[in-house]
Amino acid sequence: MPTSGIDWETMSEIDKKKMANQPAYLHYGVNPDEGVLMRKNNVPTILAKNMGELYQASIEGSIFTQSSDSVTNCLSIQPIDIWNRAKPQGSPLSGEDYKKVWKKLNGL
């Protein structure tokens, strides 16, 4: 994007990845970057933002260094309590239901 006014040469790799995620906000219907990561790993949209925040806190590092396999593995071992914490208040589905949907979407 040479005419964007952004100095791409001095921008950090993390900032470049964040900029690259901007279209993904629209495509996946979520933000921030943690939510996009969750949607890329088939977490239902309604949970993606909250689950992403919980995931970010659990890894204590940059989400941009995580492989898709490590995200999938982490999600697969999360107890139902975590899925319940991520679901929106008043949702007719339980955390266990959401985890089952996620597993089905991932072929697990």
N, C-alpha and C positions, 0 to 999 in steps of 0.2 A: 504494500500500500504506500507507494512513494508520495502520494499527495495528501496523506492523512494528517501530516503535521507531527506525527509521532516519530521520535528518534529510535528506530528499531535497533540501531547499532549499539546503543548503550543500555537498552532495556534488558533486565535480567531474564533468565530462562523462565522463571516462575511467572513473571509479569507477562511474558509472551504467551504462555499457556493460558493465563487468565483471559487475555485478550482473545485468544483463539476460541475460548469457551462461550463468548458472547452469543454467537448464532445458536449454540446448543441450548441456551436458555429458552429460546423460542421453540426449537425443535422438540425438546423434551418437556417443555412446559413447566420447568422448575428453575429455581436459583437458590442459593449461590452455587459455587463450583462443587461443593460437597453433594448437593442435590443432583447435579448433573452426573457425578460419579455414580451415585446410587441408581439413577435411571439407566445409565449405560450398563449397569449390572442387573437390570430387570426388576429393581425394587418398584412396587406400584407407586405411581405418581403421588398419590395422597400421602404416602409415607416418606418419600424421597428426601425432602428437606430435613425433617426431624431425624431420620435414620442417618443421613449424612453428617449432621451435627454430632450425633452420638458416636459415629465411626471416627470422625475427626478427633474427638476427645480421647477415644480409646487408643489411637495410634500415636498420639503425642508427636506428630510430625507432619510433613507435607503430604497432602493427598496426591500431589502430582508425582510422587515417587512410588506410588503403590501400583503393583501389577493387577490386572483384572483377576487373575487367579487368587491373589492374596485377599482381594476384596470378597470374592465369592467364598473362599474358605472361612474368612472372618464372619461373614453373614450366616453361613451354614451352622456355625457353632454357637451363635448367639442364643441365649435362653429366651424363652417366650416373654419374660419380663421386659427385655429390651424392645421386642416387637410391640408389646403393650405400651411402653413409654413413647414409642414413635408414632403410634396411631393417633389420629385426631380425636379430641373429646367428642363424645356422642356418636362415634362410628358404630354402625350396626354389626361390623365384623370385629372379631377379637384379634389380638396379636397372633394367636395360633393360626387363625384363618389366613391372615396376611402372609405369614411365613409359608403356609401351604401353597398359596398362590405364587409366591416368589419361587418356591422349589419347582412347581410345575412349569413356570416360565423358563427356568434354567435346566429343565430336563433332569432334575434330581429325584 
